[in-house]
Amino acid sequence: GVKYAMSRLGLCSDEVRLPLVGLSDPTKALVEEGLRHAGLIN
C-alpha cells in the first residue's frame, strides 16, 4: 500500500518487482480513502 500511496502523491512510479505485487482495486480504494482523509489528495 505504501508504494501505491507514494505513486498517488507523485513521489515514485507504481511499478513493482517481485516479491512485491500490485494492489487489488478494493485495496487501492482503501488507500485512496485514507489519503483523502489525511488531506493529501482530493
C-alpha positions as CSV (number, residue, x, y, z in Angstrom):
1,G,0.0,0.0,0.0
2,V,2.9,2.4,0.7
3,K,4.3,2.2,-2.8
4,Y,0.8,2.9,-4.3
5,A,0.2,5.8,-1.9
6,M,3.6,7.3,-2.8
7,S,2.8,7.0,-6.5
8,R,-0.6,8.7,-6.0
9,L,1.4,11.6,-4.3
10,G,3.7,11.8,-7.3
11,L,6.8,10.6,-5.4
12,C,7.5,7.5,-7.4
13,S,6.1,5.2,-10.1
14,D,3.6,2.5,-9.2
15,E,5.7,-0.2,-10.9
16,V,6.6,-3.1,-8.6
17,R,9.1,-6.0,-8.8
18,L,8.8,-9.4,-7.3
19,P,8.4,-10.2,-4.4
20,L,6.1,-7.2,-4.3
21,V,2.8,-7.4,-6.2
22,G,0.3,-4.7,-7.2
23,L,-2.8,-3.9,-5.1
24,S,-6.2,-5.1,-5.9
25,D,-8.8,-2.5,-6.8
26,P,-10.6,-2.7,-3.5
27,T,-7.3,-2.2,-1.6
28,K,-6.4,0.8,-3.9
29,A,-9.8,2.3,-2.9
30,L,-9.0,1.9,0.8
31,V,-5.6,3.6,0.3
32,E,-7.1,6.5,-1.6
33,E,-9.8,6.9,1.1
34,G,-7.0,7.2,3.7
35,L,-5.1,9.7,1.6
36,R,-8.2,11.8,1.1
37,H,-9.0,11.6,4.9
38,A,-5.5,12.8,5.6
39,G,-5.9,15.7,3.2
40,L,-3.2,14.5,0.9
41,I,-5.3,14.1,-2.3
42,N,-8.7,15.4,-3.4
